[in-house]
Amino acid sequence: MTNPARVLVVEDDDTIRTALVAAVESRGWVALGAVDGGELEQQLDTFRPDLVILDWMLPGRSGIELARVVSAAGDAGMILLTARDGVDDKLRGFDVGVDDYLAKPFVMAELVARMTAILRRRGRAPGVLEIGDLLVDLDAGAVVRARESIVLTGTELRLLAFLAGERGRTLSKTQILTQVWGYDSYDPNLVEVHVSSLRRKLEERGGTRLIQTVRGIGYVLRAA
């Protein structure tokens, strides 16, 4: 991906920060982690993020205080993560320029979807993916192949969008479970069943196979 979106993750919990950075990178975006306001300010000028993920409860200055810093420094989008989910708390975040708000604990797939939506509105994530003769319109939820519309279920559409966004990259069943369903503890056969159904719909008019099985690893989507 040329000129990928840049996402700064400000979270003092090492485990959560590492997971967030990995989720960002799995989308093909560039990720950088920070643990507090000092590191955030250092990266605003050098990293110049398109999106900042802020934890509310940080050492020193809170996420709300740092949201003001981000707003003053530029026009980066912001998502605030917190265990506080009261209406007043949300309004405080929106008042300082936060674009979205997600309460902990959260499903990673939902956070990725919200990041994608913000980056897309800012022109930093494509709304239409094109792979050979396949077009996936993420905004409209429409799929077209060889000028023929294909009707998919919501899960099939999320699966295709993930594979298409990572086209050319081999993805394990665990990665797919995490990104499409939000968990990695489901039966991997769930992925096989949905991939099989998706393949059938993509190929029912005689199209060549786009979703390839990589034995012992998972799946990869490649242009025909």
C-alpha positions as semicolon CSV with decimal commas, in nm:
position;residue;x (nm);y (nm);z (nm)
1;M;0,000;0,000;0,000
2;T;0,150;0,333;-0,106
3;N;0,144;0,613;0,149
4;P;-0,045;0,410;0,412
5;A;-0,235;0,578;0,693
6;R;-0,041;0,646;1,013
7;V;-0,195;0,557;1,349
8;L;-0,053;0,654;1,689
9;V;-0,161;0,435;1,982
10;V;-0,134;0,602;2,325
11;E;-0,186;0,332;2,589
12;D;0,020;0,264;2,902
13;D;-0,078;-0,104;2,930
14;D;0,190;-0,293;2,737
15;T;-0,034;-0,588;2,645
16;I;-0,317;-0,371;2,513
17;R;-0,080;-0,135;2,329
18;T;0,098;-0,427;2,159
19;A;-0,235;-0,579;2,052
20;L;-0,357;-0,246;1,915
21;V;-0,038;-0,186;1,718
22;A;-0,063;-0,537;1,571
23;A;-0,426;-0,478;1,472
24;V;-0,334;-0,153;1,298
25;E;-0,045;-0,314;1,112
26;S;-0,267;-0,605;1,004
27;R;-0,466;-0,353;0,800
28;G;-0,155;-0,239;0,616
29;W;-0,132;0,090;0,805
30;V;0,174;0,220;0,989
31;A;0,149;0,207;1,369
32;L;0,349;0,363;1,648
33;G;0,297;0,319;2,022
34;A;0,330;0,574;2,303
35;V;0,277;0,536;2,678
36;D;0,202;0,891;2,790
37;G;0,160;1,255;2,693
38;G;0,531;1,319;2,665
39;E;0,579;1,050;2,402
40;L;0,262;1,163;2,227
41;E;0,390;1,518;2,187
42;Q;0,723;1,392;2,056
43;Q;0,547;1,193;1,783
44;L;0,290;1,451;1,673
45;D;0,550;1,647;1,478
46;T;0,773;1,362;1,362
47;F;0,521;1,081;1,298
48;R;0,232;1,313;1,198
49;P;-0,047;1,061;1,261
50;D;-0,371;1,054;1,065
51;L;-0,544;0,894;1,362
52;V;-0,468;0,881;1,735
53;I;-0,604;0,610;1,965
54;L;-0,612;0,751;2,320
55;D;-0,666;0,570;2,647
56;W;-0,857;0,790;2,894
57;M;-0,664;0,681;3,206
58;L;-0,298;0,752;3,140
59;P;-0,014;0,839;3,380
60;G;0,015;1,215;3,418
61;R;-0,225;1,385;3,179
62;S;-0,550;1,209;3,094
63;G;-0,670;1,115;2,749
64;I;-0,912;1,409;2,757
65;E;-0,625;1,651;2,825
66;L;-0,417;1,494;2,550
67;A;-0,709;1,514;2,306
68;R;-0,685;1,893;2,342
69;V;-0,314;1,869;2,260
70;V;-0,386;1,662;1,948
71;S;-0,659;1,904;1,835
72;A;-0,429;2,203;1,878
73;A;-0,146;2,034;1,687
74;G;-0,339;1,946;1,371
75;D;-0,637;1,763;1,230
76;A;-0,569;1,401;1,324
77;G;-0,876;1,190;1,397
78;M;-0,915;1,054;1,749
79;I;-1,075;0,754;1,918
80;L;-1,097;0,752;2,298
81;L;-1,080;0,420;2,483
82;T;-1,212;0,406;2,837
83;A;-1,408;0,210;3,095
84;R;-1,615;0,526;3,153
85;D;-1,925;0,505;2,937
86;G;-2,154;0,768;3,083
87;V;-2,318;1,022;2,852
88;D;-2,144;1,313;3,025
89;D;-1,806;1,147;2,976
90;K;-1,876;1,095;2,605
91;L;-1,982;1,458;2,566
92;R;-1,657;1,571;2,726
93;G;-1,466;1,374;2,468
94;F;-1,666;1,507;2,175
95;D;-1,628;1,861;2,306
96;V;-1,248;1,839;2,276
97;G;-1,254;1,700;1,922
98;V;-1,272;1,322;1,972
99;D;-1,429;1,152;1,667
100;D;-1,538;0,830;1,833
101;Y;-1,556;0,663;2,170
102;L;-1,521;0,295;2,260
103;A;-1,580;0,150;2,605
104;K;-1,349;-0,115;2,752
105;P;-1,352;-0,407;2,723
106;F;-1,397;-0,389;2,347
107;V;-1,388;-0,629;2,054
108;M;-1,084;-0,560;1,837
109;A;-1,282;-0,604;1,516
110;E;-1,516;-0,322;1,621
111;L;-1,224;-0,090;1,695
112;V;-1,069;-0,169;1,356
113;A;-1,403;-0,096;1,187
114;R;-1,427;0,240;1,364
115;M;-1,068;0,327;1,273
116;T;-1,139;0,238;0,911
117;A;-1,454;0,454;0,906
118;I;-1,267;0,759;1,040
119;L;-0,973;0,714;0,802
120;R;-1,210;0,664;0,509
121;R;-1,394;0,988;0,586
122;R;-1,057;1,161;0,586
123;G;-0,955;1,006;0,256
124;R;-0,687;0,788;0,418
125;A;-0,851;0,449;0,362
126;P;-0,996;0,335;0,031
127;G;-1,374;0,303;0,005
128;V;-1,353;0,077;-0,300
129;L;-1,112;-0,215;-0,335
130;E;-1,033;-0,347;-0,682
131;I;-0,872;-0,688;-0,732
132;G;-0,865;-0,798;-1,093
133;D;-1,229;-0,813;-1,210
134;L;-1,359;-0,791;-0,851
135;L;-1,484;-0,464;-0,701
136;V;-1,569;-0,434;-0,331
137;D;-1,745;-0,111;-0,233
138;L;-1,698;-0,095;0,143
139;D;-1,921;0,208;0,190
140;A;-2,217;0,070;-0,005
141;G;-2,160;-0,293;0,100
142;A;-2,170;-0,392;-0,268
143;V;-1,965;-0,656;-0,447
144;V;-1,934;-0,680;-0,826
145;R;-1,739;-0,928;-1,034
146;A;-1,716;-0,916;-1,412
147;R;-1,997;-0,656;-1,405
148;E;-2,228;-0,895;-1,217
149;S;-2,356;-0,805;-0,870
150;I;-2,293;-1,065;-0,597
151;V;-2,515;-1,083;-0,290
152;L;-2,324;-1,165;0,030
153;T;-2,424;-1,201;0,392
154;G;-2,283;-0,949;0,640
155;T;-2,022;-1,198;0,761
156;E;-1,919;-1,289;0,407
157;L;-1,881;-0,921;0,324
158;R;-1,659;-0,860;0,629
159;L;-1,454;-1,167;0,539
160;L;-1,410;-1,054;0,178
161;A;-1,327;-0,698;0,285
162;F;-1,057;-0,827;0,519
163;L;-0,906;-1,063;0,262
164;A;-0,922;-0,794;-0,008
165;G;-0,763;-0,536;0,220
166;E;-0,478;-0,780;0,282
167;R;-0,460;-0,910;-0,075
168;G;-0,141;-1,096;-0,156
169;R;-0,077;-1,169;0,212
170;T;-0,131;-1,515;0,360
171;L;-0,362;-1,497;0,661
172;S;-0,399;-1,764;0,927
173;K;-0,739;-1,882;1,045
174;T;-0,669;-1,721;1,383
175;Q;-0,601;-1,385;1,218
176;I;-0,925;-1,414;1,023
177;L;-1,123;-1,514;1,331
178;T;-0,985;-1,219;1,525
179;Q;-1,048;-0,959;1,255
180;V;-1,382;-1,082;1,118
181;W;-1,549;-1,229;1,426
182;G;-1,356;-1,044;1,697
183;Y;-1,233;-1,357;1,877
184;D;-0,967;-1,620;1,819
185;S;-1,124;-1,897;2,028
186;Y;-1,393;-2,007;1,782
187;D;-1,368;-2,336;1,595
188;P;-1,140;-2,276;1,292
189;N;-1,395;-2,474;1,089
190;L;-1,608;-2,160;1,108
191;V;-1,357;-1,991;0,877
192;E;-1,351;-2,287;0,638
193;V;-1,730;-2,290;0,607
194;H;-1,752;-1,918;0,531
195;V;-1,455;-1,923;0,292
196;S;-1,618;-2,213;0,105
197;S;-1,947;-2,022;0,077
198;L;-1,770;-1,703;-0,032
199;R;-1,569;-1,888;-0,296
200;R;-1,884;-2,046;-0,436
201;K;-2,053;-1,708;-0,477
202;L;-1,745;-1,546;-0,630
203;E;-1,698;-1,831;-0,877
204;E;-2,056;-1,930;-0,959
205;R;-2,046;-1,750;-1,295
206;G;-1,727;-1,923;-1,399
207;G;-1,474;-1,681;-1,257
208;T;-1,127;-1,804;-1,169
209;R;-1,042;-1,871;-0,806
210;L;-0,936;-1,562;-0,611
211;I;-0,916;-1,707;-0,260
212;Q;-0,632;-1,960;-0,246
213;T;-0,569;-2,211;0,031
214;V;-0,216;-2,212;0,170
215;R;-0,192;-2,559;0,318
216;G;-0,112;-2,566;0,687
217;I;-0,138;-2,186;0,720
218;G;-0,460;-2,032;0,597
219;Y;-0,579;-1,831;0,299
220;V;-0,465;-1,560;0,059
221;L;-0,661;-1,353;-0,192
222;R;-0,482;-1,288;-0,520
223;A;-0,594;-1,128;-0,844
224;A;-0,669;-1,381;-1,115
